[in-house]
Amino acid sequence: MIGYRGRTPRMLCLLVPAFLMAGCEERDRDNPFDPLNPSTGGEPSVVEAVAGDSQVRLTWSLSGLDDIETIQLQRLQGAADPVIVQESGNLEGAFEDVTVENGVTYSYHAVVVARDGLQLETRSDLATPGRAVPWVGDASASGLSRLSPDGRDRLFRAQFNRSLLDLAFDSSGRLWGADFFQGQVVRLGEDGVVEDAFEQFGANALAFDSETGQLWVGAFADQSISRRTLTGQRIFYLPDLGPIEDLEPKRDRNGVWIAVRDVGLVEIEDDRVSRRWNNFVWPVAVSSTDHEWIWVVDRGQVGVSRLFKSSGVIVESKAEFGDPRDCSADADGGLYVADTGRGGIIHLDGNGDEVSFWEVGGASGVTFDPQTGNVWVVVRNEARVEVFDSAGVSLARVSVGGSPVKVEANW
């Protein structure tokens, strides 16, 4: 019988039928396998599965228990029979399962085998390995968070003294961040450590331009936009533009779309201002598409619009909005909108019509993953990130602390 090394005797009847037998009135409630344990319900969470690239790292702990012969780590996939991936006599340990495929969700649990032959299963943990390296910036200098590819785990936090309001990846997969309070643009390593930096007062918006291989940097406090080489050399600079809220590189040529508070939307092509739209009062987010339009979110006039690239015509969505904060275009020219006023995510099709609404109270940031079709949502006031599939089903939720801004990854 499996006993627990606690303050009470090690005699414990573990199976439900045994509880009906006389002589089992005293039960060791501290034993995690006791069905009446208030914390576990008899099914403890022994195994932790953390997804990586083509692997899942498994850790387990059953310290404090006696009379255990072996611990079998089993993997389940769909309706297939369980596969034993590791068998150990150690009560604690770690193992990397590399016999997995990216994009497939696996369930892991442990089967604990006692010396008397009794077998008990633990609660399962899910993991979906993948190539993505998601990061979450933070507005309160509470730490930059790196997440697992499936968003179920926070791997670590770094840069507690920096307010990284925006993140971007260059063509080599290197991570860059706009540090508002320290007035810098920083390049970060895989461990979150700053590897390089250049000065830019009030930097808050950042985007990599694949046409030039350079960085667009927006500065809210400095009210400027600049284009920099990856060594920090300033190639283009436009001051006195207004408080920058967001920017989005043009996909077909050297240029950028800029959302400027109290000014509107500004288009730059070939290092000159080519057009301006003062129809927008407080544009806070811009998202480009492979179609003939871009999307603009306006908190001032409380709406979302398509702006046609060639003609400059603006077509407003007729969907209901409360307080739209962020957006991310999907693969078909539609848009996901994080709206704190309506309390969730609004999905628009390419015509601007509402397709669906997912209730996510406090949703403040949204990012579409083009590889999986999943949607990553930031809830800043609850300091968490949640991942949904395209149907709005929640796949993962993780607390990140601080004041998270938006998820960015090397998609």
N, C-alpha and C positions, 0 to 999 in steps of 0.2 A: 504494500500500500504506500502511496506517496504521502509523506508527512511534511509538515512545515515547521521549520526551526523558529519557534516564537515563544511567547511567555506561557502559552497553554500547552497541555500534553499533545504529543504527536499523533494520538489516535484520532482518525478522521474517516468518516464514511463518505466517500466521494460520489458514488453513483446515486441517482435519484431513488431507485428501488431500495437501496440500503437505508435511506432515511426513514423508510416506512417500518423498518425493523426495530424491535425493542433493543435497548442498549445503545442507541445512537442519539441520545438526547443532548449530549455535549458535543458541539461541533466547533471546529477551529475556524472561526469566521475569517481569520487572517490568511488562510490558505487560498490562493487565487483560483483553485479548481473547485472550491466549495460553491455549489449552485446558489447558496444564500449569501455569498460574499457581496456586500453592497457595492463594491467598486467594479467587480468583474462579472458577477452573475455566473461564475463558474467557468467562464471562457476568457481567460486573460489575454492581453495583447503582448505576446512574448516576442514575436518577430516583427522587425521593422524593415521594410523594403524601400530602397531609395533608387529611383531610376537614373541611369546614365546613358552614355552613347554605346549602344549594343551590349549593355550589361545592366545588371541590377545588383546593388550591394545589399547583402542581408546581414543583419545583426540580431542576436537573440540573447536573452538573459532570463534565467530561472534560478538565480541565486537565492538561497534560503530554503530550498527544498531538499528533502532526503530521498533515498531509495530509488533514484532514477537510473535506469540502465542505459538508455540512449535517447537522443533527440533527433528525430527525422524532420528535415526541412522539405516540405512538399510544395510543388508548383502546379497550379491549375490554369488551364486555358480553355475557356468555353466549356463545352460538354465533354471534353477529353478526360481520360483517366488521369489521376494525379501522378506526377513524376517526382521521385525522390532525388533532389539535387544535392543534398548533403546529409550525412549521418554522423553524429558525434556523441561522445560521452561527456563532453564538457558542458557545464551549465551555462557558460557564457562564451560567445565567440562571434566571428565575422566570416563571411564568405561572399565571393563575387560570382554570381551566375552569369556566365558569358554565352550560354547556349540559348540566347533569346534574340528576337528580331525587333528592330525599331518599329514603333507604331502599333505594336501589339500589346494589349493589356493583359497582365498576368496577376494571379492571386497566389499569395504565399501564406502558409501557416506551418505550424509545428505539430508533429505527433509525438507526444511524450510517452515513452515506454518505461513502465516501472519494472522493478526486479521480479515482482510477482506476476508479470505478464499483462497487467492492466494498461490500457492505452487511452490517452485523453488528447483531444484536439484543442488547439488554441485558436483565438480569433485570427482572421485573415487580414492581410494588408495588400493593397493594390499597388502596382507600378507599371508604367508605360514607358519603356526606354525610347530615346530619340536623340537626334543630333543637335537640337536647339540648345542654346545657352541663354536662358532668359535672365534679365536683370531688372531690378526695380529701383529707380531713383527716389530720393527722399528730400522733402522741402524743409525739414526741421533739423538737419544735421544729425539725425538719429541713425544713420548708417545706410550704405548701399547694400542691397540684398541680392544674392545670387540664388536662383531657384533651380530645382530639378527640371528636366525637360518636360515633365508632365504637370508641373505646378503643384504637386502634392507635398513637396518638402522645401523648406528653406535650407540651403546648404550652409551658408554663413553670411555674416554681415561685416562690412568694412567701411572705412572712411567716415568715422563718426563725427569728424569735425568739418565735413563738407555738406553743403546744400546743393545736391545735384538735381537741378530742375528738369534737365532733359538729357537723354542718352542717344548715341548714334553709333552704328558700326560702319567701318570703312570696308573697302573691297577685299582687304586681307583678313577680315573678321576681327579686327582690333576694336576695342570699346573706347569711346570718347564720352566725356561728360561736361556739361556746362555748370560750373560752380558759381552760383549767383553771389553769395556773400563774400567769397574770397576773390572774386573777379578774375577767374581763370577758366581756361579750357584745358582739360586734363586727359591724358591717355592712360588707361588702366589695364593692368595685366589680368590674367585669369584668376589671380588671387585677390583682385580688387585693389592692389597696391598701385599708387601713381608712378608711372614710368617716365612721363614727360608732361610738361605743362607750358602754356604761354598765356600772357596776360590779356584779359578783356573785361573791362569794368562792366559789372551788371549783366554778365552773360546768362541767358535763361533759355535760349532756343538754339538747337543744333541739328544739322542735317548733312549727310554726306552726298556730294554731287558726283554721280558716276560718270558724267560727261567730262569733267575736268579732273577727277580724282582728288578733289579738294573739299574743304569743309565750309559750309555756310554757317555763320555765327550771328545770332540775333541778340541784342542787348537791350533789355527793357529799361534799365536805369540810364544807360548812355543814349538810348533812342537811336541806335545805329544798326546797320547791317554790314557785314564784311564777309569776304571770301578769303580763306587762308589755305596755304599749303599745309601738309601734315607736319611740317617743321615749325609752323607758326607764322611764316612770312605772309604779310598782308598783301594780297593781290588787288583787291577791290574794297572800297570803303565808302559808305554813304551815311553821313551824319544827319541829325535833325529830322529823322524820318517820323519819329513818334514812338510811343511805348510798344515795343514788339511783343506780341503774344505767341505767335507760332510762325513757322515757315515750312515750305515744302518745295524741294527742287523740281524743276521742270524735267520731264522724262525724255523729251525729244531734242532738246538743245540746251546750251549754257544759259541758265536762268533760274529764277526762284519766284515763288508766290509768297507774299508776306502779309500776315494778318496784323494790323496795327490798330491798337485801341484808340477810339475817338477820331480815327482818320479813315479807316476802311481797309480795302484790299489793294495791295500794290504788286505790280508785276515788273520784274527786272529781266531783261534779255540783253545779252552781249554787253553787260556792265553798264547799262543805262536803264532808267525808269521808262518803260514803254507804255504802260497804262495804269490808271488808278480808278477805283470804284469807291465812291463815297456813300453808296447805298447801304453799306454795313456800318453799324454804330459801334459795336464792340465785338468784332470777330475774334474768336478765341482758338479756333482750330481749322486747319485746312488739310484736305486729303485728296491726292491726285488719283486718277484712274487711267487705264489704258484706252478709255473711250474718249469721246469728244468733250468731256466736261470734267471739272473738279468740283469738290464739295466744300462749302464754307458754313461753319457754325457761328451764329451770331447770338450772343447773350443779351445784347442791348435791345434788339428788336425781337428777341426770343423766336428764333426760327432757324431753319436749315435750307440752303439753296444750292442748286446746281449752277455753276457758271461755265458757259460754253467757251472753250479756249479760243476758237477762231473769231467768233462774232462778238464775244464779250457779253452776250445776253444772259441775264439772270432769271432763273425760274425757281420760284419758291415752292417748297414742299407743302402740301396741304395737311400733313400729319399734325397731330397735337403735340406740342412741346411745352415743358414747364420751365426748366432751367438747364438747357443743354450746355455741357462743359467740354466734351471731347468727342472725337469721331475717328473712324478707321474704315476705309473703303474695303469692300469684299472683292472677290475675284471676278464678279460679273458686273461691276460698275455700280453696285448698290452701296449702302452705307450702314454701319453700326454707330449709333449715337448713345453716349452716356449722358443721361438726363437725370440730375438729382431732383428736379422739380416733380417729374412724373414718378421718380423712384425706380428707375430701371434702365434697361437697354432697349432702344427702339431700332428695329431693322427696317430699312427702306430699300425698295428695289431701285433699279436704274432710272425709273420715272419719278422717283420721289414719293411713291405711295408706301404706306406702312404695311409691311409684311407680317410682322409679329412684334410682340412686346414681352420682355422677360422682366419680371419683378425682381429687382435687386436694389433694395433700399440704400441710398447714399452712393450709388454708382457715379464715379467721378472721372474715370479714365477707361479707355477701351482700346484694344489692339487685336486686329485680325491676323491669325496665323495662316499664311498662304499654303504652307506645307500640309497641314492637317485639316484646315477649315474650322479649327476651334477658335474661340473668342476669349481673350484674357481681359478680365474686368478688375479694376482697382476700386476699392471702397475706402476712401481716405479716412473718413471719420471713424471707421472701425479698424483701420490699419491692417487690411487684409487684401488678398488677391484670390479671385475665384475664376475657374476655367469652365467654359461651357462648350458643348458641341453645337453644330449648326442648327439643331432643333431646340436649343435653349435648355438642354439637360445639363445639370451641374455635374462636372466630372471630378473636380478637385477644389479644395479650399485650403489656404494656408495663411497664417498670421505672420506679418512681417515687421510690425512695430512702427513707431514713428509716424510720419506723415507721407505715405507713399504717393507717387505722382502718376507713373505710367510704366507699363511693361514694354521693354524693348528686347529683341533677340536677333541673332544672326540668321534670320530666315531668308 
